[in-house]
Amino acid sequence: MRGPLGPVIGRYPSSDGNAGMGGGNKDIIKHNRKCRDVVFLVMFIGFWVAMIVNSSFGFNLGNPLRLNFGLDYKGNVCGDRHADLRELELRYWLNPNQVYQSGLKDSKFHLSNARSICLMDCPLPSEDSLNWVCDYPDGDIRLTVDDWIDRNYDYFADLTPELRNTSLQLLGPCYPVIFPSVNVYWTCQLIARASNVSMRHWQQMGGVNIIENIAIDKAIHRSINSRSAVLKRYVADVGKAWPVLLVCGGLVPLFLSVIWLLMIRHFVAGMPWITPGWIGNDAISPIIGEHDLYYHVSAREVSHLHLAAVVMTTVTIIAFLSSIAIVRRILMATSVLKVAAKVIGEVQALIIFPVIPYVMLAVFFMFWISAALHLFSSGTVLQNDCSANCCAYDLKSKRVSCDQCCGYRLHYTSHIAAAILFHLFGGYWATQFFIACSSTVIAGSVASYYWARGETSPEIPFLPVFSSMKRLIRYSLGSIALGSLIVLFVESIRFILEALRRRLKLANSMPGSWLGKMVFHSSQGCLRCISWTIKSVNRNAYIMIAITGKGFFKASEIATELIISNILRIGKVNVLGDVILFLGKLCVSLTSALFAFLMLDTHRYKSAHNKISSPLFPVLVCWILGYIVATLFFGVVEMSIDTIILSFCQDSDEHQGTAQYAPPLLMETLNDQNEMQRLTQ
């Protein structure tokens, strides 16, 4: 059974109702505390060491260029300055017949084995002659790479008769430009519409037959639109849009959250009503640079963006309708918000305090995102094991070589997949840990205020926020690590089960009976409810940790008993307060996402090197970061309300149902049942 909190937080009132100030009473907010859940603190420290080691693995082996640019026939990444390809970012397939062969149904020849090189721009057929694209200069071809680029990749006129003959056999080193091509996500997409002039010149020179078929177009299109390629481009977009993440994922939500807190402080009665999002649905094109306006290329990114626009609009409408639905009930929550605003006004450091975890999270996320980009690109470049006819003239060995002519691929081992998953889960644990630390410090500060009757007296530390931080760091970090680990564990189970559910759906292995289908679809909702319950229990546990200094499980037990015994009294107010604050967080995060979309909808991110494949991922990341930042700052009000309510419940239990320390406004809100019923009808 829990004991009274009077001797833990403040002072028992004397027989005349006033707190005694003599030697028999003592300020015990610092009394009888000791380090709790130390094992989990050690686990958390070990986790950080593992995160650093895991990230160093990514930094050593990763190359974010691989996420955007393809590999040439030598296994080099286009655009890689270490391979002398700094300005050559576009992947181009030289032999159109190999591309055609890879596009045939049931063909064993894969596009990755077709001979490809890196160029600065996609070649186009000549209007009056035949253009050529030749292999990288080597051997007897005495040209520098810069000269090769200046000559538009063409040194056919300098070839010996032997090399011209092999070129006419599509064995290189030069290949004809028969089909026009366009830059689609840094890959030259061949258009299966041969130039009549170029084809006639080719045939007159005695070149082998070149097949004109839509399979040429489809083969490259399938490669560009594969799921792995789309995912890589999404991750690369986050790296390219780092200025947008900095502004719209960090500074904009910081500004909006601080403004919201200041308004809560001075205009609390109106704030619950200032609680709508819109995200544009601008058409995006996968084609980079100038191109034929009559040529269009479809891409998964376009359909994904359309879906995101629908989801964001739906969320906005639900948020707006929810605000209207609880209009009459907001009146009750406003009274509690006024009490929280009074606390923030008295303990003014609470407005500034979230900046500390904000800066820590900002530094962490910069490191985490950079490590994630390197981990996602840390696969090993391996040569394919193929039996395909990929013979080509080798300028260095001066002969047609059919050995080691297979293409290269980026190979991800199971160890890399495990490292990426660990990094994702580790980022979530660290985020929950920082948010929990912030919540616990706020709860300790507000508890000091409540149990000292809201007076500025020696019973409230001169700087309650920093005193609460000191107690957290000295005694309770292990308990916070445990609480955030439990949230990670529950969310991980949800993630794994959702992944399994999607796999079963794709494999058409859905349950056949109606009962099986009902269980299958309802399990996701049940897991969400469990996740919400765990987070709610954790939040109240952090409050009791700040108040009592108990371990996580004991604090959870005390908080749960208090809530259950007072559920009818505080339930509506607590839920309404949470709904209002959630709508506020949603408003801040959606506004951040909107600003991100507007920044990405500029010329900088629509052309040339900085072009992103889709604004979807950067906007979603800004939405998530905005919500996290809003959670830190809104947590001041949220934890103030929850701490005041839990303290009120304990205060009432200790004094026969009549709280002795509660502010008058809170007493009116929670004790006057008739008024409560009138407001909530």
C-alpha positions in Angstrom: 0.0 0.0 0.0 1.2 3.5 -0.7 1.9 5.9 2.2 0.9 9.5 2.5 2.8 12.0 0.3 2.6 14.8 2.7 5.9 14.0 4.3 7.4 13.3 0.9 6.7 16.5 -0.9 5.8 19.3 1.5 4.5 19.5 5.0 1.4 18.2 6.8 -0.8 21.0 7.9 -1.1 21.5 11.6 -4.3 21.1 13.6 -5.4 24.6 12.7 -4.9 23.9 9.0 -1.6 25.7 8.6 1.6 24.1 7.7 3.8 23.8 10.6 7.2 25.4 10.4 8.9 24.0 13.5 11.5 21.3 13.9 8.8 18.5 13.8 8.1 19.2 10.2 10.7 19.0 7.5 11.0 19.7 3.8 11.4 16.2 2.4 11.4 16.5 -1.3 15.1 15.6 -1.1 14.6 13.1 1.7 15.1 9.4 1.6 16.0 9.2 -2.1 18.4 6.8 -3.7 19.4 5.6 -7.1 16.7 3.4 -8.7 16.7 0.9 -11.5 20.5 1.2 -11.9 20.6 -2.0 -14.1 18.6 -0.3 -16.8 20.8 2.8 -16.7 23.8 0.6 -17.3 21.8 -1.0 -20.2 21.1 2.4 -21.6 24.8 3.4 -21.4 25.7 0.1 -23.1 23.1 0.9 -25.8 24.8 4.3 -26.5 28.2 2.6 -26.9 26.6 0.1 -29.3 24.9 3.0 -31.2 28.3 4.7 -31.7 30.0 1.5 -32.8 27.0 0.7 -35.2 27.2 4.2 -36.6 30.9 4.1 -37.1 30.3 1.0 -39.2 28.0 3.0 -41.4 30.4 6.0 -41.7 33.3 3.6 -42.7 31.5 1.6 -45.3 28.6 3.8 -46.4 28.5 6.2 -49.4 25.3 8.2 -49.7 25.9 8.7 -53.4 24.9 5.1 -53.9 21.3 6.0 -52.8 20.9 8.3 -55.8 23.3 7.3 -58.5 23.9 4.0 -60.3 27.0 1.9 -60.9 28.9 1.7 -64.1 30.3 -1.5 -65.6 33.4 -1.1 -63.5 31.5 -1.0 -60.2 32.1 2.7 -59.6 29.4 5.0 -58.3 28.4 7.7 -60.8 29.4 11.1 -59.4 32.1 9.7 -57.1 35.1 12.0 -57.2 37.4 9.2 -55.9 36.7 7.3 -59.2 37.3 10.4 -61.3 33.6 10.7 -62.0 32.9 13.9 -60.0 30.7 15.6 -62.7 29.5 12.4 -64.4 26.3 11.6 -62.4 24.0 10.0 -65.0 24.0 6.3 -65.7 23.7 5.5 -69.4 23.4 2.0 -71.1 25.6 1.9 -74.2 24.3 -1.2 -76.0 20.5 -0.9 -76.9 20.3 -4.5 -77.8 21.4 -5.6 -74.3 18.7 -3.3 -72.9 16.1 -4.9 -75.2 17.2 -8.4 -74.2 16.9 -7.6 -70.5 13.4 -6.3 -71.1 12.1 -9.5 -72.6 9.8 -11.7 -70.6 11.5 -14.6 -68.9 14.9 -13.3 -70.1 17.9 -14.5 -68.0 19.9 -11.4 -69.0 19.5 -8.7 -66.3 19.8 -5.0 -67.0 22.5 -4.7 -64.3 24.7 -6.8 -66.6 24.3 -4.5 -69.6 27.3 -2.3 -70.2 26.8 1.2 -68.6 28.9 4.2 -68.1 28.5 7.6 -66.3 27.9 10.7 -68.3 27.2 14.4 -67.6 24.1 14.5 -69.7 21.9 12.1 -71.6 22.9 11.9 -75.3 20.4 12.6 -78.1 20.5 11.4 -81.8 21.8 13.8 -84.4 19.4 15.4 -86.8 21.6 15.0 -89.8 24.3 12.4 -89.0 25.1 9.6 -86.5 26.3 10.5 -82.9 28.4 8.1 -80.9 29.0 7.6 -77.2 32.4 6.0 -76.6 33.7 4.1 -73.5 36.0 5.9 -70.9 39.3 6.8 -72.7 42.0 4.3 -71.9 44.9 2.4 -73.5 45.8 3.8 -76.9 43.0 6.4 -76.6 45.2 9.4 -75.5 42.4 11.6 -74.1 41.8 13.0 -70.7 38.3 12.6 -69.2 37.8 16.4 -69.6 38.7 16.2 -73.3 36.4 13.2 -73.7 33.6 15.2 -72.1 34.4 18.2 -74.3 34.1 16.0 -77.4 30.7 14.9 -76.3 32.0 11.4 -75.4 32.8 10.8 -79.1 36.2 9.7 -80.4 34.9 7.3 -83.1 36.8 9.3 -85.8 40.1 8.5 -84.1 39.6 4.8 -84.0 41.5 2.3 -86.0 39.6 0.3 -88.7 39.6 -2.7 -86.3 38.0 -0.8 -83.5 35.5 0.8 -85.9 34.5 -2.7 -87.0 34.0 -3.9 -83.4 32.0 -0.8 -82.7 29.7 -1.6 -85.7 29.2 -5.1 -84.1 28.0 -3.3 -80.9 31.1 -4.6 -79.1 32.6 -1.1 -78.5 34.5 0.9 -77.6 32.0 3.3 -79.3 28.3 2.8 -79.6 25.7 4.6 -81.8 23.1 6.9 -80.3 20.0 5.6 -82.0 17.4 6.2 -79.4 16.8 9.5 -77.6 17.1 9.5 -73.8 16.0 11.6 -70.9 17.3 12.1 -67.4 15.0 10.3 -65.0 16.3 10.3 -61.5 19.9 10.4 -62.7 19.4 7.5 -65.1 19.2 8.0 -68.9 15.8 6.5 -69.8 15.9 5.3 -73.4 12.8 6.2 -75.4 11.8 3.4 -77.7 11.5 5.7 -80.7 14.5 5.4 -82.9 15.8 8.3 -84.9 15.2 7.5 -88.6 18.2 9.6 -89.7 20.6 7.9 -87.2 19.2 4.4 -88.0 19.7 5.0 -91.8 23.3 6.1 -91.2 24.0 3.1 -89.0 22.7 0.7 -91.6 24.6 2.4 -94.4 27.8 1.9 -92.3 27.1 -1.8 -92.1 26.1 -2.0 -88.4 24.4 -5.0 -86.9 20.7 -5.0 -86.6 19.4 -2.8 -83.7 15.9 -3.8 -82.4 13.4 -1.1 -81.9 10.9 -2.3 -79.3 9.0 -0.9 -76.3 10.8 -3.5 -74.2 13.8 -1.1 -74.3 11.8 1.6 -72.6 10.1 -0.8 -70.1 13.4 -2.5 -69.0 14.9 0.8 -67.7 11.6 2.0 -66.4 11.2 -1.2 -64.2 14.7 -0.7 -62.8 14.0 2.9 -61.9 10.6 2.2 -60.4 11.7 -0.9 -58.3 10.8 -0.7 -54.6 14.4 -0.7 -53.5 15.3 2.1 -55.9 12.4 4.2 -54.7 13.3 3.6 -51.1 16.9 4.6 -51.7 15.7 7.8 -53.4 13.4 8.6 -50.5 16.3 8.3 -48.0 18.6 10.3 -50.3 15.9 13.1 -50.4 16.2 13.5 -46.7 20.0 14.1 -47.0 19.5 16.6 -49.9 16.8 18.5 -48.0 18.8 19.0 -44.8 18.2 22.9 -44.9 14.5 22.2 -45.0 14.8 19.8 -42.0 16.8 22.4 -40.1 14.3 25.2 -40.7 10.9 23.3 -40.8 11.8 20.4 -38.6 13.7 22.4 -36.0 13.3 26.2 -36.0 9.6 26.5 -37.2 8.2 24.2 -34.5 10.5 25.8 -31.9 9.1 29.2 -32.7 5.5 28.0 -32.9 5.7 26.1 -29.6 7.3 29.0 -27.7 4.6 31.3 -29.0 2.0 28.8 -28.0 3.4 28.6 -24.4 3.6 32.4 -24.1 0.0 32.6 -25.3 -1.0 29.9 -22.8 0.6 32.0 -20.1 -1.3 35.2 -21.1 -4.3 34.2 -23.1 -5.2 30.8 -21.6 -9.0 31.2 -22.0 -8.7 31.5 -25.8 -6.0 28.9 -26.5 -8.1 25.8 -26.5 -10.0 27.3 -29.4 -6.9 28.0 -31.4 -6.4 24.5 -32.1 -6.4 22.6 -39.1 -3.6 21.4 -41.8 -3.2 21.5 -45.5 -0.4 20.1 -47.6 -0.2 21.0 -51.2 -0.6 18.5 -54.0 1.8 19.8 -56.6 2.6 17.7 -59.6 6.1 16.3 -59.5 8.0 15.1 -62.5 10.6 12.4 -62.4 12.4 13.9 -65.4 15.4 16.2 -64.6 16.2 19.1 -66.9 14.8 20.0 -70.3 12.9 17.3 -72.2 10.2 16.8 -74.8 7.0 18.1 -73.3 5.0 15.3 -75.0 7.1 12.6 -73.2 5.9 11.6 -69.8 7.3 9.1 -67.3 5.3 7.6 -64.5 6.8 7.0 -61.1 5.8 5.5 -57.8 6.7 8.8 -56.1 3.8 10.6 -57.8 1.2 8.1 -56.6 2.7 8.1 -53.1 2.5 11.9 -53.0 -1.2 11.7 -54.0 -1.9 9.2 -51.2 0.0 11.4 -48.7 -2.1 14.5 -49.7 -5.3 12.5 -49.1 -4.1 11.3 -45.7 -3.0 14.8 -44.6 -6.3 16.3 -45.7 -8.2 13.6 -43.8 -6.2 14.2 -40.7 -6.9 18.0 -40.9 -10.6 17.4 -41.4 -10.8 15.0 -38.4 -8.8 17.5 -36.2 -11.2 20.3 -37.2 -14.3 18.3 -36.6 -12.9 17.0 -33.3 -12.5 20.6 -32.1 -16.1 21.4 -33.0 -17.3 18.2 -31.3 -15.8 19.0 -27.9 -16.6 22.7 -27.9 -18.9 22.6 -24.9 -16.6 20.4 -22.9 -13.6 22.6 -23.5 -14.9 25.0 -20.9 -14.0 22.5 -18.1 -10.5 21.9 -19.4 -9.9 25.7 -19.6 -10.1 25.9 -15.8 -7.4 23.3 -15.4 -5.3 25.1 -18.2 -5.6 28.3 -16.2 -4.1 26.6 -13.1 -1.3 25.2 -15.3 -0.8 28.7 -16.7 -0.5 30.1 -13.2 2.2 27.5 -12.4 4.1 28.5 -15.6 3.8 32.1 -14.6 5.2 31.5 -11.1 7.9 29.1 -12.2 8.9 31.0 -15.3 12.0 28.8 -16.0 9.5 26.2 -17.2 9.0 28.2 -20.5 12.7 28.1 -21.2 13.5 24.7 -19.9 12.4 22.7 -23.0 15.1 24.4 -24.9 17.7 22.2 -23.1 16.2 18.8 -24.2 15.5 20.5 -27.6 19.2 21.3 -28.2 20.2 17.8 -27.0 17.7 16.2 -29.4 18.8 18.5 -32.2 22.4 17.4 -31.8 21.3 13.7 -31.5 19.1 13.9 -34.7 21.9 15.5 -36.8 24.2 12.6 -35.8 21.4 10.0 -36.2 20.2 11.1 -39.6 23.8 11.3 -40.9 24.5 7.8 -39.6 21.2 6.5 -41.1 22.2 7.8 -44.6 25.5 6.0 -44.4 24.0 2.8 -43.0 21.4 2.7 -45.8 24.3 3.0 -48.3 26.7 0.7 -46.6 26.2 -2.3 -48.8 29.0 -4.1 -50.6 29.6 -3.5 -54.3 29.8 -7.1 -55.8 30.1 -8.3 -59.4 27.2 -10.4 -60.6 27.6 -14.0 -61.3 26.2 -14.3 -64.8 26.5 -16.4 -67.9 25.2 -13.7 -70.2 26.7 -12.7 -73.5 28.2 -9.3 -72.3 31.3 -9.3 -74.5 32.9 -5.9 -75.1 36.2 -4.4 -76.3 38.6 -3.7 -73.5 40.8 -0.8 -74.4 43.4 -1.7 -71.8 43.9 -5.3 -72.9 43.3 -4.4 -76.6 40.9 -7.2 -77.3 37.3 -8.2 -77.1 36.8 -9.6 -73.6 34.0 -11.9 -72.5 35.5 -12.6 -69.1 34.5 -10.6 -66.0 32.0 -8.6 -68.1 29.1 -9.0 -65.8 27.7 -5.9 -64.1 27.8 -4.9 -60.4 25.2 -4.6 -57.7 24.9 -3.2 -54.2 24.6 -6.2 -51.9 23.1 -5.9 -48.4 23.9 -8.6 -46.0 21.7 -9.6 -43.0 24.2 -7.9 -40.8 23.5 -4.5 -42.5 19.8 -5.1 -42.2 20.2 -5.8 -38.5 22.4 -2.7 -38.1 19.7 -0.5 -39.8 16.9 -1.9 -37.6 19.1 -1.4 -34.5 19.7 2.2 -35.6 15.9 2.8 -36.1 14.9 1.3 -32.8 17.8 3.0 -31.0 16.7 6.4 -32.3 13.2 5.8 -31.0 14.5 4.7 -27.6 16.8 7.8 -27.3 13.9 10.1 -28.4 11.6 8.6 -25.8 14.3 8.9 -23.1 14.9 12.6 -23.8 11.1 13.3 -23.7 10.7 11.3 -20.5 13.6 13.2 -18.8 11.9 16.5 -19.8 8.6 15.3 -18.5 10.1 14.2 -15.2 11.9 17.5 -14.6 8.7 19.4 -15.3 6.7 17.2 -13.0 9.2 17.7 -10.1 9.0 21.5 -10.6 5.2 21.6 -10.6 5.0 19.3 -7.6 7.1 21.6 -5.6 4.8 24.5 -6.5 1.6 22.6 -5.7 2.7 21.2 -2.3 3.9 24.6 -1.2 0.4 26.0 -1.7 1.7 27.9 -4.8 3.5 30.4 -2.7 7.0 31.8 -3.3 8.5 30.6 -0.1 11.6 28.6 1.1 9.5 25.5 0.4 9.9 26.1 -3.3 13.6 25.9 -4.4 15.0 29.2 -5.8 15.3 27.5 -9.2 12.8 24.5 -9.0 13.5 23.4 -12.6 17.2 23.0 -12.0 16.7 21.4 -8.6 14.4 18.9 -10.3 17.0 18.3 -13.0 19.6 17.6 -10.3 17.4 15.1 -8.6 16.6 13.4 -11.9 20.3 13.1 -12.9 21.4 11.9 -9.4 18.6 9.4 -8.7 16.2 8.6 -11.5 17.9 8.2 -14.8 17.6 4.4 -14.5 13.9 4.5 -14.0 13.5 6.8 -17.0 15.6 4.4 -19.1 13.3 1.5 -18.0 10.1 3.5 -18.9 11.3 4.5 -22.3 12.6 0.9 -22.9 9.1 -0.5 -22.2 7.6 1.9 -24.8 10.3 0.8 -27.3 9.4 -2.8 -26.6 5.7 -2.4 -27.2 6.3 -0.3 -30.3 8.7 -2.9 -31.6 6.1 -5.7 -31.2 3.7 -3.5 -33.1 6.2 -2.8 -35.9 7.0 -6.5 -36.3 3.4 -7.7 -36.2 2.4 -5.0 -38.7 5.3 -6.1 -41.0 4.0 -9.7 -40.8 0.5 -8.6 -41.4 1.5 -6.8 -44.6 3.5 -9.8 -45.8 0.6 -12.1 -45.3 -1.6 -9.7 -47.2 0.8 -9.6 -50.1 1.1 -13.4 -50.1 -2.7 -13.8 -50.1 -2.5 -15.8 -46.9 -5.3 -13.9 -45.2 -7.5 -16.0 -42.8 -10.5 -17.5 -44.6 -13.1 -17.6 -41.9 -15.0 -14.5 -40.8 -13.7 -15.0 -37.2 -10.1 -15.2 -38.4 -10.5 -12.0 -40.5 -12.1 -10.2 -37.5 -9.2 -11.2 -35.2 -6.7 -10.4 -38.0 -8.0 -6.8 -38.5 -8.8 -6.1 -34.8 -5.4 -7.1 -33.6 -3.9 -3.9 -34.9 -6.4 -1.8 -33.0 -5.8 -3.7 -29.8 -2.0 -3.2 -30.1 -2.7 0.6 -30.6 -4.8 0.6 -27.4 -2.1 -1.2 -25.5 0.5 1.2 -26.8 -1.6 4.2 -25.7 -2.2 2.7 -22.3 1.5 2.0 -21.7 2.4 5.6 -22.7 -0.3 7.0 -20.4 0.9 4.8 -17.5 4.5 5.8 -18.2 3.7 9.5 -18.1 2.0 9.2 -14.7 4.8 7.0 -13.5 7.3 9.8 -14.4 5.3 12.2 -12.3 5.4 9.9 -9.2 9.1 9.3 -9.8 9.7 13.0 -9.7 7.5 13.3 -6.5 8.5 10.3 -4.5 11.8 9.2 -6.0 10.5 5.6 -6.2 11.5 3.1 -8.9 9.6 2.9 -12.1 7.3 0.0 -11.2 6.5 1.3 -7.7 5.8 4.7 -9.1 3.5 3.2 -11.7 1.6 1.3 -9.0 1.1 4.5 -6.9 0.0 6.5 -9.9 -2.4 3.8 -11.1 -4.1 3.5 -7.7 -4.6 7.2 -7.5 -6.1 7.4 -11.0 -8.4 4.4 -10.4 -9.7 5.7 -7.1 -10.4 9.1 -8.6 -11.4 8.1 -12.1 -14.8 9.7 -12.0 -13.5 13.0 -10.7 -10.5 13.5 -13.0 -11.3 11.3 -16.0 -13.1 13.9 -18.2 -10.8 16.7 -17.4 -7.7 14.6 -18.0 -9.0 13.3 -21.4 -10.1 16.7 -22.5 -6.8 18.3 -21.6 -5.0 15.5 -23.6 -7.3 16.0 -26.6 -6.7 19.8 -26.6 -3.0 19.5 -26.3 -2.9 16.7 -29.0 -4.7 19.0 -31.4 -2.2 21.7 -30.6 0.7 19.4 -31.3 -1.0 18.4 -34.6 -1.4 22.0 -35.5 2.3 22.8 -34.9 3.5 19.7 -36.8 1.2 20.2 -39.7 2.2 23.8 -40.0 5.9 22.6 -40.0 5.0 20.1 -42.8 3.3 22.8 -44.8 6.3 25.1 -44.6 8.5 22.2 -45.6 6.4 21.5 -48.6 6.5 25.2 -49.7 10.3 25.2 -49.3 10.6 22.1 -51.4 8.3 23.5 -54.0 10.9 26.0 -55.2 13.3 25.8 -58.1 16.3 24.8 -55.9 14.8 21.4 -55.2 13.2 20.9 -58.7 16.3 21.0 -60.9 19.9 19.9 -61.3 21.9 18.3 -58.5 19.5 19.2 -55.7 16.4 17.9 -57.3 14.5 15.5 -55.0 12.5 12.6 -56.3 9.5 13.6 -54.1 8.8 16.0 -51.3 7.1 13.1 -49.4 9.9 11.9 -47.2 11.3 15.3 -46.2 7.8 16.6 -45.4 7.0 13.5 -43.3 10.3 13.8 -41.5 9.6 17.5 -40.8 6.1 16.5 -39.6 7.6 13.9 -37.2 10.3 16.3 -36.0 7.8 19.1 -35.6 5.6 16.8 -33.5 8.6 15.8 -31.3 9.5 19.4 -30.7 5.9 20.3 -29.9 5.8 17.4 -27.5 8.8 18.8 -25.6 7.2 22.3 -25.3 3.6 21.2 -24.9 4.8 18.8 -22.3 5.2 21.8 -20.0 1.4 22.3 -20.0 0.6 18.6 -20.3 2.8 17.5 -17.4 1.7 20.5 -15.3 -1.9 19.5 -15.7 -1.2 15.8 -14.9 1.0 16.6 -12.0 -1.5 19.0 -10.5 -4.3 16.5 -10.9 -2.4 13.6 -9.4 -1.2 15.8 -6.5 -4.8 16.9 -6.0 -6.0 13.3 -5.8 -3.3 12.4 -3.3 -4.1 15.6 -1.4 -7.8 14.7 -1.2 -7.1 11.1 -0.2 -4.9 12.3 2.7 -7.4 14.9 4.0 -10.7 13.0 3.9 -11.8 14.1 0.4 -10.9 17.8 0.8 -7.7 19.0 -0.7 -5.7 21.3 1.5 -3.1 22.5 -1.0 -5.1 22.9 -4.2 -5.5 26.4 -5.8 -9.1 27.7 -5.4 -9.7 27.5 -9.2 -8.8 23.8 -9.3 -11.0 23.2 -6.2 -14.0 24.7 -8.0 -13.3 22.7 -11.2 -12.9 19.3 -9.6 -15.0 19.5 -6.5 -18.2 21.2 -7.8 -19.9 18.2 -9.3 -23.0 20.1 -10.2 -21.0 22.6 -12.2 -19.1 19.8 -13.9 -22.3 18.0 -14.9 -23.7 21.3 -16.3 -20.6 22.0 -18.4 -20.5 18.5 -19.8 -24.1 18.0 -20.7 
